[in-house]
Structures are given as structure tokens and as C-alpha cells.
Amino acid sequence: MIQKILPLFLILATLSACDKIDQPVIQQASSGLEGLDWTLFPGGDPESYVVPTFSASSNTMRNVLLEDYTGHKCTNCPSANQTASNLEAAYPGRVLVATVHASSTGNFQAVDAEHPLDFTTEAGDVYTTDIPGFFGNPSGTVNRRSLGVESSVWYFDFQWASEIESELNENNAVNIQVETNYYPETNGLFIHTATESLSALDENHRLVIYLLRKEVISPQSLNDGSVDEEYEHHEVLTANINGTWGTALRLDTMSTSDIALHHFSYALPDPITDPTYQVQNLKLLVYVMNRDTYRVVQIIDKQL
């Protein structure tokens, strides 16, 4: 669901009579929630649901989505996984990792007696076939910047660090904010986002929300021929909340300082059945991408 609201300068103008504005609040209408699944809200009454409000954001820093394409049967992948973890630790809050168990063949992701968990997602599989140039596991993308192998968005892990440095120095194109409400009695998650354009964005830009499990302990093949039964799979892409290619920001072009609001509901798997879905093990990655070029222009994370 999407709402359009006034450009930020108009909002601030309406508040100009105040002596001081510490955190001007983005004005929101109460409409735009009709498509949500209200069975996930305790009591089921949308009239009693409180939509979070957003204050104006002053973030000017560009963050980076590092997608690490891996497989639990890929013996060279643990080294790339460690590279991703090291880069995440080196740039806390700026480099955000999504570990994607996917390839064009699915050979490294197949389930068997030694590797019992299926980590694959529909979106991950689509990305490896629809985004040109995928060459196998391990590989990765850096904001899907198209300076990788043969001018694709795909990079070897030894290239990630230099590309991240370059990307962190790019200008920020959008500000993204996200708030959530989680109801354990229904396993219901409600997600609310505010996306402000800092430069003109055309109609091809989309908002995408990843659900990650921060840690999943499950077997991983190693390059010495053994299988690590207690391997820690890190920042595992588990679902795309709003689909493989996300949600259009606007039906028309977004001008500078325009703000778009979106609202989503999602039924999380039962953490009693699968403890990896306990809320403290879950986080969201929320990013804006150009659907034509796949380029990610900004990303933030949100702990549930």
C-alpha cells in the first residue's frame, strides 16, 4: 500500500509558526491501510491500530547492500562468508549483508541427509537467472554496482572491499525510515516505511524488504572434504516481504523532497515450530533499487 504526502518543505512551512522545531513530524493520513491482513492484529479492529509516525530524517550517508551468494555444499563459500562478515564488522551500520543461498543450477543449495535445511528463496533463485552475468558460487553484489565481472553486478569476494569503499563515497539518493509492530500472539508483523527522495527518482525505482535470520546453525561443506555440523550461517535471506522486485515508490516520477509512505503486513513462521524465527533472531533490510539497472541507491536495517 502506498500513500503520497506533501513535500517536506511544505510540511516545515506549516510548522513555521512554532518557535523551535526539534524533530518535525511527517504528516500522515489515516487512509491507505485497507490492504493489510487485519487477522494478524490482535482483536482484528483496524480502527484501534496505531500507525507509527515519522520525524524528518537528516541522514546524508550512503549505505551498502553486500549480497553474498552462497550454498551449503559450496566448499569455497565459507571463506567468502567470512569476508562478508569482516566487511560488515569494519563498517558497522553502513555495510549490510544478506547471505543468499542461490545459484542458476541449484547444485550447491540442494538438500540431502547431510544438508537437511532448504535455505533457498524464490527471489534468490530469480536474481541469479534474471540479473545478467551470474557466474556461480561464491559471488556477490555491492549495491548491484555494474563494475563487476564483464561489467556485470557480480563480483568475486576479493573485489568486495574496494567496491564497498567506492560505494560508501557516493551521494545518498534517498532517505529511508522504517517502523514495525510485532504481535507474538498472532506472529503478525506490520511494517511502515517513509522514503524521501533527495534527488529526482524515475518511476522505475522500487522499495524492497528482505527478512533475514541473523543466525542459523546448520551443516556446511568445507574445502577439506569435511562437513561442519555446527556451522553458523550468517544474515540468511529468508523471504522478500513485498515480492522479488518490491513495490513501486510512485506511479509517476518522484521529485526532490517528495516522501512516499508504504504499509505492509506479514505472517511470520511460528517460532515454537522453528526457533530460528524467534523475533530476536530476525531483522529487516529495506532498500531502494532501480528496476531497470538493478542498482541499489540506499539501504537501512531494522531489528525486530
N, C-alpha and C positions, 0 to 999 in steps of 0.2 A: 504494500500500500504506500502511496506517495502523497505528500501534501506540498504545495508551493506556499511560501510565505514571503513577506516583504524583504527586499534587500536590507542588509544590516544598517546602512547609513540612514534609511528611513526609520528604522526601529530606534536608533540612537536619537534621531531628531525628535521623535515623540517623547523622549525622556529628558529633553534638554532643559526642562523647567526645574529639574532637580538640581540641588547644589552640587552633588557629587554622585558619580556613577562608578561604583567599585567593580561590579560584575553585571553589566546589562544583560537582561534575560531575553532570550529569543522568544518572541511571542508565538504561541501555537493555538490553532483552532482545535475544537474538541472532536471534529469530524475526522474521517479517514481511518477508522478502526473497524469498519464493518466486515472486512475480510478475515479477521483474526478468529482463531479457534477458541471460543469462549468456554468450551468444556474443560480447557486447561486452567481456567481461572476459578479458584475455589468459590463456590456459590453460583458461578456462571453468569453473573449480572454485570454487563459491561458498563452500566451507569455508575457502579461503585469502584470501577478501576481507575487508578490514578496514573495518568501518563506523566513520566518524568519531564522536567523542564531542563533546558539547556542555557547556560551562560555563554556569552561571546568568547570564542577561543582566540588566543593570540599566538598560537604555535606557528613558528616560521621554519621549522626544521623538517627536512625530507627524511623519511624513514625508508627502510629497505625490506622487501619480502625476499627471503632466500628460500627457494623451494629445492629440497634435497630429494631427488628421485632415487628410490632405493628398492630393495627386495630382501626378504628374509633368507633367500637362497643365494644371494649375491655375495660372494666371498670378499670382493673388493669394497663392498659398500660400508662396512664398519669404519674404515679409515676415513671415508668421505663424511660419514655421520659425525665423527669426532671433529673434523674440520669445521663442520657447520656449528657444532656446539661451542667450539673455541671462538668462532667469529661472533656468535650470539653473546658470549660472555665478554668479549672485548668491546662490544658496543651495546651495553645494556639499554633496552628500550628503543634502540634505533635499528638494530638488525633483528628481524623477527623470522624465525624458522618454521617452515611447515615441511614435515617429512612425509613424502608422498610415495606410497607403495604402488608403483605402476610402471609398466613398460608396454611397448607396442605388441609384444608376443605374450606377456604374462608368465613367462617361464620362471623368472626369479620370484614371482609372487604366489606360485601355486601352493596349495595346501596339501600336506601329506601327514603321515604319522609323526614325523619328526618336527614338522612345522604346522601345528594344528590351527592357528588363528588366520582368518582371512582379513588382511588389512586393506584390501583394495577398496576403492570407491568408484562409483560411476564417473564422477568428474575427473578423477585422476587418470582413468583409462582414456577418456576423451581427450584430455590435454596432450597425451603422448602421441595420439594419432592425428589430431586436428591442428595442433601448432607445429608448423613445418620444422624439420631438421632434427627431430629427436634421434639420438644415436645409441641409446642404451643406458644401462645402469652400471656404475653410478654416474649421474649427471645432475645438473641443477640449473636454475634460473636466478637471475639477480634483477628483481623488478621487471623481469622479462625484457631486459635491455637487449637490443638486437645487434650486439657486437661480439657474439659468441662464435662457435664453430661454424665456419662458412656463412658468416653474417646472420646466424640464427639467434634465437633467445637461449640456446642451450650451451652450457659451459662445462668443462672438466673442473673437478673440485680444486685443482691447483690454481685456477683462474679466478676463483670467487673473491679472494681478498682484495685484489687490485680493482675489480669491478665494483665492489662494495665501496671502496674509498672514493671512486669517481662518482658513484650514485649519491652518496651522502652529501656531496658538494653541490648537487643540483638544487634549483629553486623549488620550493614547495608549491604545488599547483592547487591543492585543496586542503581544507581543514576538515577532519572527520571527528565526530564525537559519538559515543555510544553509551547507552544506559540499559540495564537489564532488570527484570523482575523474575525471580525464580520461585516456584511453588512446589516444594518437595512432595506434598500430598497428592499432586497430580502429575509430577515430573514435567510440569509445564514451564517453558521458558518464553518470556516476552522480551523482544529486542527492539530498541528505539534508537534511531540514528539521525544525526544532523550533519549534513555535508555542505560546506560553504566553499564556493569557488573563489580562488584567489587570482585566477586568470580565466579567460574565456574557455569553456569546455563545449565541444560539439555534442551532438545527440548520440554519438557512439560510445560515450563514457558510461560505465556501469559500476554499480556497487555490488561487491561480492563479500559474503560472510562465510568464513571457514569455522567449523567446530573442530577443535583439537583435543586429544587426550595427551596430557603432558608427559605421562609415563605409562608404558605398558610392558610388563615383564613377559617375554616370550622367546622361544628358541630362535637363534640366528646362526647361520653357517659362517665359519671363519676360513681364512685363506690357508690355514694349516691342515684343513680337512676335517676339523672337529666341528661340533655344534655346541654353542654356548646356550645351555638351557635357561640361564637366568639373565639373558641379555636385556638391557634397558633400551627399549625403543622410545625415542625422544620426540615430543611435539608431533604426534601422529595425526595426519589429516584423517578425520573420521567421517565428516559429512560436509556438504555445502548447504547451508541453511536455506538459501534462496536460489538454488539451482546452479548448474555448471557455470553459466555465464552471468549469473547475478540479475540485478534489477536496473532498468534504465533510470538514470538520475532525473531526467526530464524528457518529455516528449519533444521538446524543442531545445534550442541552444541555451546553455547557462551563461549568463553574463557575470562579470566580476562582482563579487559580494552577494550573489544570489545564494539562497540556502534552501536545500531540499530536505524534507523530513520523510522518513520511512518507518514502518511499523511491521513487525513480524512476530508470529507465534510458532513454537516448535515443541514437539513432544520428545523429550529426552528418553533414551532407554532406561529401564529400571535399574538403579544402582544395586539393588538387592540381588538381582539376577546376574549382573555383571559389575563387580566393584570398581572396574576401571572408569565407570561413569559416575562415580561419586563427584559431587559438584566441585570439591577442592582440587580434583584432577582435570578439570575442564577449563578451557579458555576459548575465546573467540579471536580470530584475526579478521579485521574489517578493512577492505581496501577498495580503491577506485582504479579501474583499468579502462584502457581504450579497446573496445571490442574488435576493431579492425587490425590494430597492430599488436595487441595483447599487452601493451606496455602498462605497467603499474605506476601510477603517479603519486600515490600516497597509501600508507597502511598504518593502522594502530592495532593494539591488542586490548583485550578486556578479560580479566579474570572473573569467572563466575563465582 
